[in-house]
Structures are given as structure tokens and as C-alpha cells.
Amino acid sequence: MTDLRELLAQNIKKYRKIKGFSQETLAEKAGTSTTHIGMVEIGKKFPSPRMLEKIAEALGIDTPELFNTGTVVFMPMNGKSVERLHREIVNDFHEFEKNVIGKIKNLQ
């Protein structure tokens, strides 16, 4: 069984890095000190339930994700479903493709 503090520390650090946040940025967004975030990330402190919620919110994840033992990382994309994101990517690609083909035709 994984130590809860260790799991929390690893996940906060992982999600913080995914977001590109420094400890200072995360601390500001969560309304705490950089020292507190640092101590949590090395497993020396365990945040209160309210602070866990604030940290998760600052990271843009649901609080239970802070205790996820899986290797799959899911970062919500502004409330968009995976299917919607897929459609947007495909549409963007098709638009890009049309623009490139149009430019090639203009060169001929």
C-alpha cells in the first residue's frame, strides 16, 4: 500500500508540473505559502481538507485526483469532453489542410 502523504506529494508535484506552475504560482492560486506547498510536496505536511480542495481547484482537477494511484493523467480541458476535443482537432486540421492546398494551388 502506498503511503498517503507520499502519494499526495507525488500527485501535487506531477499536476503542478503538467500545468507549468512553480511552487510559488500554485501557492498563490491556492491561497497558501510557497513553504507550505514545498512541505506538502516532500511529505512533511498534510493539508487540511479545505486546502486540498483549494490546491485541486488551482490545478484544475477534482480533489480525488490528488490521491489517484493510476498512471493515467486526465486534465480537464475547460469542461470539454474528449469527443468534442477530438472534433475540434479534426476540424482544425481540415481547415489547415484547405489553407495549405489553397496556397499550393496559388503557387502553380
C-alpha positions as CSV (number, residue, x, y, z in Angstrom):
1,M,0.0,0.0,0.0
2,T,1.2,3.4,-0.9
3,D,1.8,6.0,1.9
4,L,-0.9,8.6,1.6
5,R,1.4,11.5,2.1
6,E,3.8,10.2,-0.5
7,L,1.0,9.7,-3.0
8,L,-0.4,13.2,-2.4
9,A,3.1,14.7,-2.6
10,Q,3.8,13.0,-5.9
11,N,0.5,13.9,-7.4
12,I,0.6,17.5,-6.5
13,K,4.1,17.8,-7.9
14,K,3.1,15.9,-11.1
15,Y,0.0,18.0,-11.7
16,R,1.8,21.2,-10.9
17,K,4.5,20.4,-13.5
18,I,1.9,19.4,-16.1
19,K,0.3,22.9,-15.6
20,G,3.7,24.5,-15.8
21,F,3.3,26.1,-12.3
22,S,6.1,26.9,-10.0
23,Q,5.5,26.1,-6.3
24,E,5.1,29.9,-5.9
25,T,2.4,30.1,-8.6
26,L,0.5,27.1,-7.1
27,A,0.7,28.6,-3.6
28,E,-0.7,32.0,-4.9
29,K,-3.5,30.3,-6.7
30,A,-4.4,28.1,-3.7
31,G,-4.1,30.9,-1.1
32,T,-1.2,29.5,0.9
33,S,2.6,29.9,1.2
34,T,5.3,28.6,-1.1
35,T,6.8,27.0,2.0
36,H,3.6,25.1,2.7
37,I,3.4,23.7,-0.8
38,G,7.0,22.7,-0.6
39,M,6.5,20.9,2.7
40,V,3.5,19.1,1.2
41,E,5.4,18.1,-1.9
42,I,8.2,16.5,0.3
43,G,5.6,14.8,2.5
44,K,6.4,16.8,5.7
45,K,2.9,18.3,5.9
46,F,-0.5,17.1,5.1
47,P,-3.0,19.8,4.1
48,S,-6.4,20.3,5.6
49,P,-9.5,19.1,3.6
50,R,-10.2,22.7,2.6
51,M,-6.6,23.3,1.5
52,L,-6.8,20.0,-0.5
53,E,-9.8,21.5,-2.3
54,K,-8.0,24.8,-3.0
55,I,-4.9,23.0,-4.3
56,A,-7.1,20.8,-6.6
57,E,-9.0,23.8,-7.8
58,A,-5.8,25.7,-8.5
59,L,-4.6,22.7,-10.5
60,G,-7.9,22.5,-12.4
61,I,-8.6,18.9,-11.2
62,D,-11.1,17.2,-9.0
63,T,-9.9,16.7,-5.4
64,P,-9.9,12.9,-5.6
65,E,-7.4,13.1,-8.4
66,L,-4.8,14.2,-5.8
67,F,-5.0,10.6,-4.5
68,N,-5.1,8.8,-7.8
69,T,-2.8,5.8,-7.8
70,G,-3.2,5.2,-11.6
71,T,-0.7,6.2,-14.2
72,V,-3.3,7.8,-16.5
73,V,-3.3,11.6,-16.2
74,F,-6.5,13.3,-17.1
75,M,-6.5,17.1,-17.2
76,P,-10.0,18.5,-17.9
77,M,-10.0,20.9,-20.9
78,N,-12.2,23.7,-20.0
79,G,-15.1,21.3,-19.4
80,K,-14.9,19.9,-22.9
81,S,-15.5,16.2,-23.5
82,V,-12.8,14.1,-25.2
83,E,-15.2,13.7,-28.1
84,R,-15.7,17.4,-28.5
85,L,-11.9,18.0,-28.3
86,H,-11.4,15.3,-31.0
87,R,-14.0,17.0,-33.3
88,E,-12.3,20.4,-32.8
89,I,-8.9,19.0,-33.6
90,V,-10.2,17.2,-36.7
91,N,-11.9,20.4,-37.8
92,D,-8.8,22.5,-37.2
93,F,-6.8,20.0,-39.2
94,H,-9.2,20.1,-42.1
95,E,-9.2,23.9,-42.1
96,F,-5.4,23.9,-42.1
97,E,-5.3,21.3,-44.9
98,K,-7.6,23.5,-47.0
99,N,-5.5,26.6,-46.4
100,V,-2.3,24.7,-47.4
101,I,-3.8,23.2,-50.5
102,G,-5.1,26.7,-51.5
103,K,-1.7,28.2,-51.1
104,I,-0.1,25.4,-53.2
105,K,-2.7,26.0,-55.9
106,N,-1.8,29.7,-55.9
107,L,1.8,28.9,-56.5
108,Q,1.1,26.9,-59.7
